[in-house]
Amino acid sequence: MSPTNMSRAMVAGAIGNLLEWYDFTVYGYFAASIGRAFFPQQNQVAQVLSAFGIFAVGFLMRPVGGALFGYIGDHFGRRIALSVSVIAMALPTFLIGVLPGYAVLGIAAPLLLTLLRMIQGLSVGGEYTTSVVFLVERARPERRGVVGATANLGALTGILAGSATGAVLETLMSAQAVQEWGWRVPFWIGLTVGLAGLVLRRGLKEEPADKSRQNVPLLAVFRQHWRLLLYLAFVSAFGAVGFYLIFVYIVSWLQFADGVAPAQALSINTLSMLLLMPTEVGVAALSDRIGRRPVLLWVTGLAVVLAWPLFRLLHGPQQWMILLGQIGFVLLVGGYYGCLPAFMVETVAAPMRCTAIALGYNVSLGLIGGVSPMVATWLVYRTANDYTPAFMIMAAAAVSFLVLAHGFGLRARNGGTAAAGRGADRQ
């Protein structure tokens, strides 16, 4: 693509992920308020568990959404899949913001909330992976890592916007006002951003290769390439657990485990998101020079060793210790996500690229990442051990490290895939 068209494509991909992740993660940041609004009066831990339970239900829909939007992207074009996914996120987000709570609708309130979260989960299942494929396919080989990280920058900007919005609301409004109605404001904003993203994406043009390639049927991907799907899922495990524990669940963990005020917890998380952006771009640029796999191996290996000491810092009595622990996880998780997009695209053959990446990645994000906040909340409560999230991160990092290092026949037996490395897409 020309530099001008490439810049437009990068902005379009980024703004879609901005919307998706602003809308989707705002829920995680206001889980405690949502729990009070949509569930019967019970103890505080049970309400948060219920709210994160519905959060997990939305993530369990990601593999279904990945299959749906992956099929659309491979058969009808990346642009169409991206346009539909942005609508499927914006409307449910706005409806969550206006949905009456349990005091008005009774049991119908959490049921309707669950339905809206499921629709959002379908959308997220296709949005991120399709935008990654859309961008990396159009990038020069020596720039695929950096261009692939652009999709993450859009996602991080959305999460940053959600975190910053929460911090502003917690600062400007009383705690009672936030709990009663203030938490709804970020959901209202999502509709406007969604409309802007839709207008921008409608102006994109499909590449001729997207229309002419022979596509692999969905069932054939399951039957003939199931090992590749497992490979992508295991490789994504560390990112799934690490990201949702450190940048979503951690806001609640700091409040319950450390007694940190909500505004302070959100402020720390917001600063971490700012640092995550240059980290991802920097590591992505490094992967363009030395290869994706060596970077991924180093990051997961360090995560196995450092996760517990970093959580010790997060549990420290001083704010600088909490911030230092968070920065450590920024380097690990940011480094991983910096080169993962290009790695996945270079690993999968073009005819089934959207479908395979969406399925493999979203199985991990949906079945592992999505339930991580709920599992961590339950484990901390049941074991009275505030460090159980560290053990979850260590286990996920070990799985990704071993699969990347040895493969275990999952990738090698899928002929036609590319060798993910220094930038060559050997299709």
C-alpha positions as CSV (number, residue, x, y, z in Angstrom):
1,M,0.0,0.0,0.0
2,S,1.0,3.6,-0.5
3,P,2.1,5.5,2.6
4,T,-1.1,7.5,2.6
5,N,-3.4,4.5,2.3
6,M,-1.3,2.6,4.9
7,S,-1.7,5.5,7.3
8,R,-5.5,5.5,6.8
9,A,-5.7,1.8,7.2
10,M,-3.7,2.0,10.4
11,V,-6.0,4.7,11.8
12,A,-9.1,2.7,10.8
13,G,-7.8,-0.4,12.5
14,A,-6.7,1.5,15.6
15,I,-10.0,3.3,16.1
16,G,-12.0,0.1,15.9
17,N,-9.9,-1.5,18.6
18,L,-10.2,1.8,20.6
19,L,-13.9,1.5,20.6
20,E,-14.0,-2.3,21.2
21,W,-11.7,-2.2,24.2
22,Y,-13.0,1.1,25.7
23,D,-16.5,-0.4,25.7
24,F,-15.5,-3.9,26.7
25,T,-13.1,-3.0,29.6
26,V,-15.1,-0.2,31.1
27,Y,-17.2,-3.0,32.5
28,G,-14.3,-4.5,34.3
29,Y,-13.3,-1.2,35.9
30,F,-16.8,-0.6,37.2
31,A,-17.5,-4.2,38.2
32,A,-18.2,-3.3,41.9
33,S,-20.8,-0.7,41.0
34,I,-22.4,-2.9,38.3
35,G,-22.6,-5.7,40.9
36,R,-24.5,-3.5,43.3
37,A,-26.8,-2.3,40.5
38,F,-27.8,-5.6,38.9
39,F,-27.6,-8.2,41.6
40,P,-29.7,-8.7,44.8
41,Q,-28.3,-7.3,48.1
42,Q,-25.6,-9.7,49.3
43,N,-22.1,-9.5,50.6
44,Q,-19.6,-7.4,48.6
45,V,-17.4,-10.3,47.4
46,A,-20.5,-12.2,46.0
47,Q,-21.5,-9.1,44.1
48,V,-18.1,-8.7,42.5
49,L,-18.0,-12.4,41.7
50,S,-21.4,-12.1,40.0
51,A,-20.3,-9.1,38.0
52,F,-17.1,-10.8,36.9
53,G,-19.1,-13.9,36.1
54,I,-21.0,-12.0,33.5
55,F,-17.7,-10.5,32.4
56,A,-16.5,-14.1,31.8
57,V,-19.7,-15.0,29.9
58,G,-18.9,-12.3,27.4
59,F,-15.5,-13.7,26.9
60,L,-16.8,-17.2,26.5
61,M,-18.5,-15.9,23.3
62,R,-15.2,-14.8,21.8
63,P,-14.5,-18.2,20.1
64,V,-18.0,-18.1,18.5
65,G,-17.4,-14.5,17.4
66,G,-14.0,-15.4,16.2
67,A,-15.5,-18.2,14.0
68,L,-18.2,-15.9,12.7
69,F,-16.1,-12.8,11.9
70,G,-13.2,-14.9,10.8
71,Y,-15.4,-16.6,8.2
72,I,-16.8,-13.2,7.1
73,G,-13.2,-11.8,6.9
74,D,-11.9,-14.7,4.8
75,H,-14.9,-15.0,2.5
76,F,-16.3,-11.6,2.1
77,G,-13.4,-9.3,3.0
78,R,-11.7,-7.8,6.0
79,R,-13.4,-4.4,5.7
80,I,-16.9,-5.9,5.9
81,A,-16.0,-7.9,8.9
82,L,-14.5,-4.8,10.6
83,S,-17.6,-2.7,9.8
84,V,-20.1,-5.2,11.2
85,S,-18.0,-5.8,14.4
86,V,-17.9,-2.1,15.3
87,I,-21.7,-1.9,15.2
88,A,-22.1,-5.0,17.3
89,M,-20.1,-3.4,20.0
90,A,-21.4,0.2,20.0
91,L,-25.1,-0.6,20.3
92,P,-25.0,-3.1,23.3
93,T,-22.6,-0.8,25.1
94,F,-25.1,2.1,24.9
95,L,-27.9,-0.2,26.0
96,I,-25.9,-1.3,29.1
97,G,-25.7,2.4,30.0
98,V,-29.5,2.8,30.0
99,L,-30.5,-0.6,31.3
100,P,-32.5,-0.4,34.6
101,G,-31.0,-2.3,37.5
102,Y,-32.3,-5.1,39.7
103,A,-34.4,-2.7,41.8
104,V,-36.6,-1.9,38.8
105,L,-36.5,-5.1,36.6
106,G,-35.8,-7.8,39.1
107,I,-34.2,-11.0,37.7
108,A,-34.7,-9.6,34.1
109,A,-31.9,-7.0,34.8
110,P,-29.0,-9.5,35.1
111,L,-30.4,-11.6,32.3
112,L,-30.6,-8.7,29.9
113,L,-27.1,-7.6,31.0
114,T,-25.8,-11.1,30.2
115,L,-27.4,-11.0,26.7
116,L,-25.8,-7.7,25.9
117,R,-22.4,-8.9,27.2
118,M,-22.7,-11.9,24.9
119,I,-23.3,-9.7,21.9
120,Q,-20.2,-7.7,22.9
121,G,-18.2,-10.9,23.2
122,L,-19.1,-11.9,19.7
123,S,-17.9,-8.6,18.4
124,V,-14.6,-8.6,20.3
125,G,-14.0,-12.1,19.1
126,G,-13.7,-10.9,15.5
127,E,-12.6,-7.3,15.8
128,Y,-9.0,-7.5,17.1
129,T,-7.8,-10.5,15.1
130,T,-9.4,-9.2,11.9
131,S,-7.8,-5.8,12.3
132,V,-4.4,-7.4,13.0
133,V,-4.7,-9.5,9.8
134,F,-5.9,-6.4,7.8
135,L,-2.9,-4.3,8.9
136,V,0.0,-6.9,8.9
137,E,-1.0,-8.2,5.4
138,R,-0.6,-4.6,4.0
139,A,2.7,-3.8,5.8
140,R,6.2,-4.1,4.3
141,P,7.9,-7.3,5.6
142,E,10.5,-5.3,7.6
143,R,7.8,-3.3,9.4
144,R,5.2,-6.0,10.2
145,G,6.0,-6.0,13.9
146,V,5.5,-2.3,14.3
147,V,2.4,-2.2,12.1
148,G,0.9,-5.1,13.9
149,A,1.4,-3.4,17.2
150,T,-0.7,-0.5,15.9
151,A,-3.8,-2.6,16.5
152,N,-2.7,-3.0,20.1
153,L,-2.2,0.7,20.4
154,G,-5.8,1.3,19.4
155,A,-6.9,-1.3,22.0
156,L,-4.6,0.3,24.7
157,T,-5.9,3.8,23.9
158,G,-9.4,2.5,24.4
159,I,-8.5,0.9,27.7
160,L,-6.6,4.0,28.7
161,A,-9.7,6.1,27.9
162,G,-11.9,3.8,30.0
163,S,-9.4,3.9,32.9
164,A,-9.0,7.7,32.6
165,T,-12.7,8.2,32.4
166,G,-13.1,6.2,35.6
167,A,-10.4,8.2,37.4
168,V,-12.1,11.5,36.4
169,L,-15.5,10.3,37.5
170,E,-14.1,9.0,40.8
171,T,-12.4,12.4,41.3
172,L,-15.2,14.7,40.3
173,M,-18.2,12.8,41.7
174,S,-19.0,11.5,45.1
175,A,-18.7,7.8,45.7
176,Q,-22.4,7.5,46.1
177,A,-23.1,9.3,42.8
178,V,-20.7,7.0,41.0
179,Q,-22.4,3.9,42.5
180,E,-25.9,5.1,41.7
181,W,-25.5,6.4,38.1
182,G,-22.1,7.8,37.4
183,W,-20.7,4.4,36.2
184,R,-23.2,4.6,33.3
185,V,-21.6,7.6,31.7
186,P,-18.7,5.8,30.0
187,F,-21.2,3.4,28.3
188,W,-23.2,6.4,26.9
189,I,-20.0,7.8,25.3
190,G,-19.3,4.5,23.5
191,L,-22.2,5.1,21.0
192,T,-20.6,8.3,19.6
193,V,-17.2,6.7,19.2
194,G,-18.8,3.7,17.4
195,L,-20.5,5.9,14.9
196,A,-17.2,7.6,14.1
197,G,-15.4,4.3,13.7
198,L,-18.1,3.0,11.3
199,V,-17.9,6.1,9.1
200,L,-14.1,5.8,8.9
201,R,-14.1,2.1,8.0
202,R,-16.7,2.5,5.3
203,G,-14.2,4.5,3.3
204,L,-11.6,1.6,3.3
205,K,-11.1,-0.4,0.1
206,E,-10.4,-4.1,0.0
207,E,-7.1,-5.3,-1.5
208,P,-7.7,-7.3,-4.7
209,A,-6.0,-10.4,-3.1
210,D,-8.8,-10.4,-0.5
211,K,-11.4,-11.0,-3.2
212,S,-9.6,-13.5,-5.4
213,R,-8.0,-15.9,-3.0
214,Q,-9.4,-19.4,-2.6
215,N,-10.8,-19.6,0.9
216,V,-10.7,-22.6,3.3
217,P,-14.1,-23.7,4.6
218,L,-14.7,-23.2,8.3
219,L,-15.2,-26.9,9.1
220,A,-12.0,-27.7,7.1
221,V,-10.0,-25.4,9.5
222,F,-11.3,-27.5,12.4
223,R,-10.7,-30.9,10.8
224,Q,-7.4,-30.3,9.0
225,H,-5.7,-27.7,11.1
226,W,-6.8,-28.3,14.7
227,R,-3.1,-28.6,15.8
228,L,-2.5,-25.1,14.5
229,L,-5.5,-23.8,16.5
230,L,-4.1,-25.4,19.6
231,Y,-0.7,-24.0,19.0
232,L,-2.1,-20.4,18.6
233,A,-4.2,-20.9,21.7
234,F,-1.3,-22.1,23.9
235,V,1.0,-19.3,22.6
236,S,-1.6,-16.7,23.5
237,A,-2.1,-18.1,27.0
238,F,0.4,-15.9,28.8
239,G,-1.0,-12.7,27.1
240,A,-4.6,-13.8,28.0
241,V,-4.0,-14.3,31.7
242,G,-1.3,-11.6,32.2
243,F,-3.3,-8.8,30.5
244,Y,-6.6,-9.4,32.2
245,L,-5.2,-9.9,35.6
246,I,-2.7,-7.0,35.5
247,F,-4.7,-4.4,33.6
248,V,-8.4,-5.2,34.4
249,Y,-8.6,-7.3,37.6
250,I,-5.8,-5.4,39.4
251,V,-8.0,-2.4,39.9
252,S,-10.3,-4.4,42.1
253,W,-7.4,-6.3,43.7
254,L,-5.6,-3.2,44.8
255,Q,-8.8,-2.0,46.5
256,F,-9.6,-5.3,48.3
257,A,-6.0,-6.6,49.0
258,D,-4.2,-3.3,49.7
259,G,-7.0,-1.0,50.7
260,V,-6.1,1.4,47.9
261,A,-8.7,4.1,47.1
262,P,-10.6,3.6,43.8
263,A,-9.3,6.8,42.3
264,Q,-5.7,6.0,43.2
265,A,-6.0,2.4,41.8
266,L,-7.4,3.8,38.5
267,S,-4.7,6.4,38.4
268,I,-1.9,3.8,38.8
269,N,-3.6,1.7,36.1
270,T,-3.9,4.7,33.8
271,L,-0.2,5.5,34.1
272,S,0.7,1.8,33.4
273,M,-1.4,2.0,30.2
274,L,0.6,5.0,29.1
275,L,3.8,3.1,29.6
276,L,2.5,0.1,27.8
277,M,2.2,1.9,24.5
278,P,5.9,2.7,23.9
279,T,6.8,-0.7,25.4
280,E,4.8,-2.5,22.7
281,V,6.1,-0.4,19.8
282,G,9.7,-0.7,21.0
283,V,9.6,-4.5,21.4
284,A,7.7,-4.8,18.1
285,A,10.6,-2.9,16.4
286,L,13.0,-5.3,18.1
287,S,11.2,-8.3,16.8
288,D,11.4,-6.8,13.2
289,R,15.2,-7.0,13.7
290,I,15.9,-10.3,15.6
291,G,12.6,-12.3,15.1
292,R,9.4,-12.7,16.9
293,R,10.0,-16.1,18.5
294,P,13.2,-15.2,20.5
295,V,11.4,-12.2,21.9
296,L,8.4,-14.2,23.0
297,L,10.6,-16.9,24.6
298,W,12.6,-14.3,26.6
299,V,9.4,-12.6,27.8
300,T,7.6,-15.7,28.9
301,G,10.8,-17.1,30.6
302,L,11.2,-13.9,32.6
303,A,7.5,-13.9,33.5
304,V,7.9,-17.3,35.2
305,V,10.7,-16.0,37.3
306,L,9.5,-12.5,38.1
307,A,5.7,-12.7,38.5
308,W,5.8,-13.5,42.2
309,P,8.4,-10.8,43.2
310,L,6.4,-8.2,41.2
311,F,3.3,-9.1,43.1
312,R,5.2,-8.6,46.3
313,L,5.8,-5.1,45.2
314,L,2.2,-4.6,44.3
315,H,1.3,-5.6,47.8
316,G,3.8,-3.2,49.3
317,P,2.9,-0.4,51.7
318,Q,4.2,2.4,49.6
319,Q,2.7,3.8,46.4
320,W,6.1,3.8,44.6
321,M,6.4,0.0,45.3
322,I,2.9,-0.6,43.7
323,L,3.8,1.5,40.7
324,L,7.2,-0.3,40.3
325,G,5.5,-3.7,40.4
326,Q,3.0,-2.6,37.8
327,I,5.8,-1.2,35.5
328,G,7.5,-4.6,35.7
329,F,4.4,-6.3,34.4
330,V,4.1,-3.5,31.7
331,L,7.5,-4.6,30.4
332,L,6.5,-8.3,30.3
333,V,2.9,-8.2,29.0
334,G,3.7,-5.2,26.7
335,G,6.7,-7.0,25.3
336,Y,4.6,-10.0,24.6
337,Y,1.8,-8.2,22.9
338,G,4.2,-6.1,20.9
339,C,5.3,-8.9,18.6
340,L,2.4,-11.4,19.0
341,P,0.2,-9.9,16.2
342,A,2.9,-10.2,13.4
343,F,3.9,-13.6,14.8
344,M,0.4,-15.0,14.4
345,V,-0.1,-13.6,10.9
346,E,3.2,-15.0,9.7
347,T,2.4,-18.4,11.2
348,V,-0.9,-18.9,9.3
349,A,-1.5,-19.3,5.5
350,A,-3.5,-16.5,3.9
351,P,-6.6,-18.4,2.8
352,M,-7.6,-19.3,6.3
353,R,-5.7,-16.5,8.2
354,C,-8.7,-14.6,9.7
355,T,-10.5,-17.8,10.7
356,A,-7.5,-19.7,12.2
357,I,-6.1,-16.7,14.2
358,A,-9.6,-15.7,15.4
359,L,-10.3,-19.2,16.6
360,G,-6.9,-20.0,18.2
361,Y,-6.4,-16.6,19.8
362,N,-10.0,-16.3,21.1
363,V,-10.2,-19.8,22.5
364,S,-7.3,-18.7,24.8
365,L,-8.7,-15.3,25.5
366,G,-12.3,-16.6,26.1
367,L,-11.7,-19.8,28.0
368,I,-8.6,-18.6,30.0
369,G,-8.3,-14.8,29.9
370,G,-12.0,-14.0,30.3
371,V,-12.4,-16.2,33.4
372,S,-9.1,-15.1,35.0
373,P,-10.6,-12.1,37.0
374,M,-13.4,-14.3,38.4
375,V,-11.0,-17.2,39.2
376,A,-8.5,-14.9,40.8
377,T,-11.2,-13.2,42.9
378,W,-12.5,-16.6,44.1
379,L,-9.0,-18.0,44.8
380,V,-7.9,-15.0,46.8
381,Y,-11.1,-15.2,48.9
382,R,-11.0,-18.9,49.4
383,T,-7.3,-19.3,50.1
384,A,-6.8,-16.0,51.9
385,N,-3.6,-15.7,49.8
386,D,-3.2,-12.4,48.0
387,Y,-0.5,-13.8,45.7
388,T,-2.6,-16.5,43.9
389,P,-2.8,-14.3,40.8
390,A,1.0,-14.4,40.6
391,F,0.9,-18.2,40.4
392,M,-1.8,-18.0,37.7
393,I,0.5,-15.8,35.6
394,M,3.5,-18.0,36.2
395,A,1.5,-21.1,35.0
396,A,0.3,-19.4,31.9
397,A,3.8,-18.1,31.1
398,A,5.2,-21.6,31.5
399,V,2.7,-23.1,29.1
400,S,3.4,-20.4,26.4
401,F,7.2,-20.8,26.9
402,L,7.1,-24.6,26.5
403,V,4.9,-24.5,23.3
404,L,7.0,-21.8,21.7
405,A,10.3,-23.6,22.6
406,H,9.3,-27.2,21.6
407,G,6.1,-26.9,19.5
408,F,5.1,-30.5,20.5
409,G,4.1,-31.2,16.9
410,L,1.3,-28.7,17.0
411,R,2.7,-26.3,14.4
412,A,5.2,-28.5,12.6
413,R,2.5,-30.9,11.3
414,N,0.5,-28.1,9.6
415,G,2.1,-27.8,6.2
416,G,1.6,-24.5,4.4
417,T,2.1,-22.3,7.4
418,A,4.8,-19.8,7.5
419,A,7.9,-19.7,9.7
420,A,7.3,-16.8,12.0
421,G,10.6,-15.0,12.3
422,R,12.5,-12.1,11.1
423,G,9.7,-10.8,8.9
424,A,9.6,-13.3,6.0
425,D,6.1,-14.6,5.3
426,R,6.9,-17.8,3.5
427,Q,3.5,-18.7,2.2
